[in-house]
Amino acid sequence: MTPTGQPQANEDTELTKAIKLLTSGWIFNGTDVQIIGHRFYGRVPYLTKNELENYLEQTHIRLKEII
């Protein structure tokens, strides 16, 4: 899960491809971290409190699914 300031969705854009390459392809590649997928949360600095709480709830649900 990657918070960003950009207003992108979860589809592949140039920015999301670059972030995936940097994290999954480079940083985590040699550390035995299992990559289970990316979810991008865009526009984080510009969201309302309710929108941010929704992102946190989505993250909490996702973490419960994978633990």
N, C-alpha and C positions, 0 to 999 in steps of 0.2 A: 504494500500500500504506500503510495507516494503522494504526499501533498505538494501542490504546486501553486504558483500564482497565475498560471495560464488558464484560460477558459476552455480547455480541451475536454473531450469525453474519453471513454475508454477505448475508442477505436485507434488504430495505428495512425499517428501523425508523425511528422519529422521529429517533433519534440519527444513524444512518447517512445519512438524507436531509439532515440539517442539515450534516454534515461534507462531503458531496458538494456541496451548494449553496455552502458557504463556499469550498472548494478549487477545484472544477471550475467552478462558476458565477461565482465572484467573483475569487479570487486569481489563478488561471491564465488566466482569460478574456481578459485584455488583454496577455498576455505571449508569445503565439505558442507556448505549450506545447501539444503534442498530448495530449489525454486519451485513454488507451487502456483505461480501466476502473479500478475500485476493488476492492481486496481489504482487508478489515478483519481485523486480528489482535486479538482481544479478550482481556481479563484479563491483559495483559502484566505488570503489577507482581506478579501472584500466581502466575505459572507456575513450574514447576520448570526446572532447567537443561536437562533433556532436551527439554521442551516448547519452550523458547526456541530451542534448537538446531534443532528441527524447523521453527519459523517461519523461522529464518535460511536453512535449506536450501531451503524453499519459495520464499523470496524470491530466492535465488541461481538456482534453476531458472527462475523467471519472468523474471528479468533476462536470462538466456541466451536465452530464447525471443524477447525483443523487441529484442535488440541485433543 
